[in-house]
Amino acid sequence: MSAFGLVTYVRVLAKPRAAFERLKNAPTWGWAAVIGLFLTLAALLIAEPAQLHVLAASESHRFAALPPSERVRAQIVQLHVAGSLKTLFIAGALLGPWVTWFLMALFFFLAAAISRARARFGMAWVVALNSYVVYALGGVANAALLAARDPSQVNSALDLIAVPSLGWLFPHNPAIAAFLSAYNPFGIWYYAIVAIALTAVLNVPRTAAIVATVGYSLLFGFFATSAVVAPP
């Protein structure tokens, strides 16, 4: 890892087009991975009390629906798992981003291929990691807003979405609120940077990059909806 990679990574926030043009000529992702993991872990630790409260509330509802004999067994299992929850959370924060980056890179690579741009998966990987900084900062901001609340007020997966978004226009419809939560200040900023990166690094035509980015944002909305309305 070099100072060049760190400087370029920071420039993604202020001058994304210039940063990605530099990355096209000198691809690097080491600092992006380190800082991305750090931001993801920070967001998880900051939001941990709220996440644990939602998990406890969900388990409480699940136990209430079980017959007494099964309820006791389930509670015993929960006690064994509870002690290792923090370790599992940290492991997820350190391993999860690698899966996320791979899926992001795969989407970018396919978007380039469909638009007939000549791109390599390695460059799509560079785009995925270096653009992730905005997404990760949104996660930290969301965690900070959650930390400012009393954890007892966070009782559902939808309550874990604290950053203002278009979803706030539909407070009584969890599915729509979750879907539109993908359109928040950090999300829109992130999508704009993705569109810039697709054109600057992967040579995707501007119109195709916009279409691909809109589709990409819809995927985030669908994922958020599936997390909120998932069956018990």
Helices and strands as residue ranges (DSSP letters): H 3-14, H 16-25, H 30-64, H 68-82, H 85-114, H 121-147, G 151-153, G 158-160, G 166-169, H 174-180, H 185-200, H 206-228
